[in-house]
Amino acid sequence: MPKPETVGAIIALITEDRDDFDLETIKGVIESTYELIDEKKHVTINPESIKNILEEFISQGYVQKSGDKYLVTTQGRQVFKDMWKSLDPVTEAYFAGAYAYYEAKKKEAENKQHNTRTSHRKKRQCQHHAGKKAHTSSKQ
């Protein structure tokens, strides 16, 4: 189970240039950190443990829930920055690398999904186009 300080530091990283985040990203960064440390060791984090920490942060006024997302409050932003500053430089580097790695994997998965849909669309367009050619040549 991750520590609240770990989750808070990751929130500081994720929300460096935005106000919202989701539980899945925190989970992904933690799991990616373990993956970067040891590729052979696959760790799966229970989302409930992160959710419990986030609920504690909500009760302290650091975070607000908004649909599927969470929003960092002004007070929370400072607390999470302090949690980030308390990390040693190696851990900071791992978290920063893991965040970039997680985002790249997510984008790659989205692109693969998009490319699959595009190839089906192209097939239909080609079939439709071929049908038009056949229809045009039968008129002659």
C-alpha positions as CSV (number, residue, x, y, z in Angstrom):
1,M,0.0,0.0,0.0
2,P,1.4,3.4,-1.0
3,K,2.0,6.0,1.7
4,P,0.0,9.2,1.7
5,E,3.3,11.1,1.2
6,T,4.0,9.1,-1.9
7,V,0.5,9.8,-3.3
8,G,0.8,13.5,-2.4
9,A,4.2,13.8,-4.1
10,I,2.8,12.2,-7.2
11,I,-0.2,14.5,-7.2
12,A,2.2,17.5,-7.0
13,L,4.0,16.0,-10.1
14,I,0.8,15.4,-12.1
15,T,-0.7,18.8,-11.2
16,E,2.4,20.8,-11.9
17,D,0.7,22.3,-14.9
18,R,-3.0,21.5,-14.3
19,D,-5.5,21.4,-11.5
20,D,-7.1,18.0,-12.0
21,F,-6.0,14.4,-11.9
22,D,-7.5,10.9,-11.7
23,L,-6.8,7.9,-9.6
24,E,-5.7,5.8,-12.5
25,T,-2.8,8.1,-13.3
26,I,-1.5,7.9,-9.7
27,K,-1.8,4.1,-9.8
28,G,-0.1,4.0,-13.2
29,V,2.8,6.2,-12.0
30,I,3.4,4.0,-8.9
31,E,3.3,0.8,-11.0
32,S,5.5,2.3,-13.7
33,T,8.0,3.3,-11.0
34,Y,8.3,-0.3,-9.9
35,E,8.6,-1.4,-13.5
36,L,11.5,1.1,-14.1
37,I,13.3,-0.1,-11.0
38,D,13.0,-3.7,-11.9
39,E,11.6,-4.8,-15.2
40,K,11.1,-8.4,-14.1
41,K,9.1,-7.4,-11.0
42,H,5.5,-6.5,-11.9
43,V,3.6,-4.8,-9.0
44,T,-0.1,-4.1,-9.1
45,I,-1.5,-1.5,-6.8
46,N,-4.9,-1.9,-5.3
47,P,-6.9,1.2,-6.4
48,E,-8.8,1.1,-3.1
49,S,-5.7,1.9,-1.2
50,I,-5.2,5.1,-3.3
51,K,-8.9,5.9,-3.0
52,N,-8.7,5.7,0.8
53,I,-5.7,8.1,0.8
54,L,-7.6,10.5,-1.6
55,E,-10.6,10.4,0.7
56,E,-8.4,11.4,3.6
57,F,-7.0,14.2,1.5
58,I,-10.6,15.3,0.8
59,S,-11.4,15.3,4.5
60,Q,-8.4,17.5,5.1
61,G,-9.4,20.0,2.4
62,Y,-6.5,19.2,0.1
63,V,-8.6,17.7,-2.7
64,Q,-12.1,17.9,-4.1
65,K,-13.9,15.2,-6.0
66,S,-15.5,16.2,-9.3
67,G,-17.0,13.3,-11.2
68,D,-14.2,10.8,-12.2
69,K,-11.6,13.5,-11.5
70,Y,-10.1,15.1,-8.5
71,L,-9.2,18.8,-8.1
72,V,-6.4,20.1,-6.0
73,T,-7.3,23.0,-3.7
74,T,-5.0,25.9,-3.1
75,Q,-4.1,24.5,0.3
76,G,-3.6,21.0,-1.1
77,R,-1.2,22.4,-3.8
78,Q,1.1,23.7,-1.2
79,V,0.9,20.6,1.0
80,F,1.6,18.3,-2.0
81,K,4.5,20.5,-3.2
82,D,6.0,20.1,0.3
83,M,5.6,16.3,0.0
84,W,7.4,16.5,-3.3
85,K,10.2,18.6,-1.8
86,S,10.7,16.0,1.0
87,L,11.6,13.3,-1.5
88,D,15.2,12.4,-2.1
89,P,16.6,13.3,-5.6
90,V,16.6,9.6,-6.8
91,T,13.0,9.1,-5.9
92,E,12.1,12.4,-7.6
93,A,13.8,11.2,-10.7
94,Y,12.1,7.8,-10.6
95,F,8.7,9.4,-10.2
96,A,9.3,11.9,-12.9
97,G,10.5,9.2,-15.3
98,A,7.6,6.9,-14.3
99,Y,5.1,9.7,-15.0
100,A,6.6,10.3,-18.5
101,Y,6.7,6.5,-19.1
102,Y,3.1,6.0,-18.0
103,E,1.9,8.9,-20.2
104,A,3.8,7.6,-23.2
105,K,2.4,4.1,-22.7
106,K,-1.1,5.5,-22.4
107,K,-0.7,7.6,-25.6
108,E,0.7,4.6,-27.5
109,A,-2.3,2.5,-26.5
110,E,-4.7,5.3,-27.6
111,N,-2.9,5.6,-30.9
112,K,-3.0,1.8,-31.5
113,Q,-6.7,1.9,-30.7
114,H,-7.2,4.9,-33.0
115,N,-5.1,3.3,-35.8
116,T,-7.2,0.1,-35.6
117,R,-10.4,2.1,-36.0
118,T,-8.9,4.1,-38.9
119,S,-7.9,1.0,-40.8
120,H,-11.4,-0.4,-40.6
121,R,-12.7,3.0,-41.8
122,K,-10.2,2.9,-44.7
123,K,-11.3,-0.6,-45.7
124,R,-14.9,0.5,-45.8
125,Q,-13.9,3.5,-47.9
126,C,-12.0,1.3,-50.3
127,Q,-14.8,-1.1,-50.6
128,H,-17.3,1.7,-51.1
129,H,-15.0,3.3,-53.7
130,A,-14.5,-0.1,-55.5
131,G,-18.3,-0.5,-55.5
132,K,-18.7,2.9,-57.2
133,K,-16.1,1.9,-59.9
134,A,-17.9,-1.3,-60.6
135,H,-21.3,0.5,-60.7
136,T,-19.9,3.2,-63.1
137,S,-18.3,0.6,-65.4
138,S,-21.6,-1.4,-65.6
139,K,-23.4,1.7,-66.9
140,Q,-21.1,2.0,-69.9
